[in-house]
Amino acid sequence: MDARYVSLCFFLVLVLHGNPTLAETCRQFVKVHPFCFKAYCKANCFIQGKYNDGSYVKGYRCEGNIFQSVCVCLLCKH
């Protein structure tokens, strides 16, 4: 293959892949709960994201022990 052809193909792949519509901004939301269950944490994250700024839930987890725990949400927006 010609070096110019390879360079052109590589450049086109980089240009077409750099689509800014795929970018997303994510933030963490932490809420303290006396008891944290996965279903409750997921529902709380969903409500927080939708009613605050229209974010969607990318991830969630419960941290801590059974008596003092926190729900950590990863909320993202396109």
C-alpha positions as CSV (number, residue, x, y, z in Angstrom):
1,M,0.0,0.0,0.0
2,D,1.0,3.5,-0.6
3,A,1.9,5.5,2.5
4,R,-0.4,8.4,1.5
5,Y,-3.3,6.0,1.3
6,V,-2.7,4.6,4.7
7,S,-2.3,8.0,6.2
8,L,-5.5,9.2,4.6
9,C,-7.5,6.2,5.9
10,F,-6.1,6.7,9.4
11,F,-7.0,10.4,9.3
12,L,-10.5,9.6,8.1
13,V,-11.0,7.1,10.9
14,L,-9.9,9.7,13.5
15,V,-12.1,12.4,12.0
16,L,-15.2,10.2,11.8
17,H,-14.7,8.8,15.2
18,G,-14.5,12.2,16.9
19,N,-18.2,12.8,17.0
20,P,-19.0,15.3,19.8
21,T,-22.6,14.0,20.1
22,L,-21.4,10.9,21.8
23,A,-19.9,13.0,24.7
24,E,-21.5,12.8,28.1
25,T,-20.9,14.5,31.3
26,C,-21.1,12.5,34.5
27,R,-21.3,13.4,38.2
28,Q,-21.6,11.6,41.4
29,F,-24.5,12.0,43.8
30,V,-24.1,10.6,47.4
31,K,-27.0,10.3,49.8
32,V,-26.8,8.9,53.4
33,H,-29.3,6.2,54.3
34,P,-29.7,4.3,57.6
35,F,-30.2,1.2,55.5
36,C,-29.1,0.9,51.9
37,F,-30.6,-1.8,49.6
38,K,-29.8,-2.0,45.9
39,A,-33.4,-1.6,44.7
40,Y,-33.9,1.4,47.0
41,C,-30.6,3.0,45.9
42,K,-31.4,2.5,42.2
43,A,-34.9,4.0,42.6
44,N,-33.4,7.0,44.5
45,C,-30.8,7.5,41.9
46,F,-33.4,7.4,39.1
47,I,-35.6,9.9,40.8
48,Q,-32.7,12.2,41.6
49,G,-31.5,12.2,38.0
50,K,-34.8,12.6,36.3
51,Y,-36.2,15.4,38.5
52,N,-33.0,17.3,39.0
53,D,-31.6,17.8,35.5
54,G,-32.8,14.9,33.3
55,S,-29.7,12.7,33.9
56,Y,-29.8,8.9,33.5
57,V,-28.3,6.4,35.9
58,K,-25.1,4.9,34.6
59,G,-24.2,3.2,37.9
60,Y,-25.1,2.9,41.6
61,R,-23.8,1.2,44.7
62,C,-24.2,0.9,48.4
63,E,-21.2,1.6,50.6
64,G,-20.8,1.3,54.4
65,N,-22.1,-1.1,57.1
66,I,-25.7,-2.0,57.8
67,F,-26.5,0.8,60.2
68,Q,-24.7,3.7,58.5
69,S,-24.5,3.5,54.7
70,V,-24.5,5.7,51.7
71,C,-26.0,5.3,48.2
72,V,-23.5,6.5,45.5
73,C,-25.0,7.3,42.2
74,L,-23.2,7.9,38.9
75,L,-25.6,10.2,36.9
76,C,-24.8,11.1,33.3
77,K,-26.2,13.5,30.8
78,H,-25.7,13.6,27.0
